[in-house]
Amino acid sequence: MMPKIAPSILAADFNHLGDDILMLNESEADFIHCDVMDGHFVPNISFGIPIVKQISEITEKPLDVHLMISNPDQFIHEFAKAGASWLTVHYEACVHLHRTVGAIKEQGVKASVCLNPHTPVAVLEDIVSELDMVLLMSVNPGFGGQKFIPNTYKKVKQLRTLIQEKNAECLIEVDGGVNYDTGKLLKEAGADVLVAGTFVFGSENPKEIIQNLRDL
Ligand SMILES: O=C(CO)[C@@H](O)[C@H](O)COP(=O)(O)O
């Protein structure tokens, strides 16, 4: 099956963000991936609710909002109101993960949980059947343009096995260092959604890159 492609606007040109969003409307992108960073859970600050809201006003694509923040429960309602179709929280940031997932669903938003590179897939055993998506980080979260961590291929396969064992209906998304080479191997390992920032926006022709990633 063709992977879905979620360009990460962290690598977009923020002086012309509107133009990049309109360009994505014309592309084959399946989602727009929005990386929200708080300078506490991750060592970087990106953007927050007002930017997500403004993007939602002009995009035709579902917004896939990745919350790299501490205490995400505090902001679920606000991000849902701002137009998120998908909300991803970090396993490592949630003490009561089951409650947090329930709170996301109560807003009518698809619920997703993210694992950092060091967190084993097995921690999701008792929650995977409640999830719409799992996001596997293939770099340490906080920055675009980092090198892909190859252990991710094994985690994708383990997660696919877990999803099958539990009869869950849950997409596998991978984020960080995605290009044609890593993207192809991720697809073969069983990934459903590829997030790509630098590879898309660092190119002369982002729409072509998105198309080619889908056709891998
Ligand atoms: O969440 C993150 C970084 O924390 C990612 O979404 C990156 O933004 C992916 O960027 P590239 O590795 O594709 O540049």
Ligand as a Chemical Component Dictionary entry (heavy atoms), coordinates in Angstrom:
data_LIG
# 
_chem_comp.id                   LIG 
_chem_comp.type                 NON-POLYMER 
_chem_comp.pdbx_formal_charge   0 
_chem_comp.three_letter_code    LIG 
# 
loop_
_chem_comp_atom.comp_id 
_chem_comp_atom.atom_id 
_chem_comp_atom.alt_atom_id 
_chem_comp_atom.type_symbol 
_chem_comp_atom.charge 
_chem_comp_atom.model_Cartn_x 
_chem_comp_atom.model_Cartn_y 
_chem_comp_atom.model_Cartn_z 
_chem_comp_atom.pdbx_ordinal 
LIG O1 O1 O 0 9.172  16.194 15.273 1  
LIG C1 C1 C 0 10.129 16.449 14.613 2  
LIG C2 C2 C 0 11.367 16.909 15.258 3  
LIG O2 O2 O 0 11.169 16.912 16.609 4  
LIG C3 C3 C 0 10.055 16.193 13.168 5  
LIG O3 O3 O 0 8.751  16.374 12.624 6  
LIG C4 C4 C 0 11.027 16.848 12.324 7  
LIG O4 O4 O 0 10.587 18.133 11.992 8  
LIG C5 C5 C 0 11.232 16.036 11.090 9  
LIG O5 O5 O 0 12.106 16.733 10.366 10 
LIG P1 P1 P 0 13.089 16.149 9.312  11 
LIG O6 O6 O 0 13.979 15.161 9.999  12 
LIG O7 O7 O 0 12.223 15.524 8.253  13 
LIG O8 O8 O 0 13.780 17.381 8.881  14 
# 
loop_
_chem_comp_bond.comp_id 
_chem_comp_bond.atom_id_1 
_chem_comp_bond.atom_id_2 
_chem_comp_bond.value_order 
_chem_comp_bond.pdbx_ordinal 
LIG O1 C1 DOUB 1  
LIG C1 C2 SING 2  
LIG C1 C3 SING 3  
LIG C2 O2 SING 4  
LIG C3 O3 SING 5  
LIG C3 C4 SING 6  
LIG C4 O4 SING 7  
LIG C4 C5 SING 8  
LIG C5 O5 SING 9  
LIG O5 P1 SING 10 
LIG P1 O6 DOUB 11 
LIG P1 O7 SING 12 
LIG P1 O8 SING 13 
# 
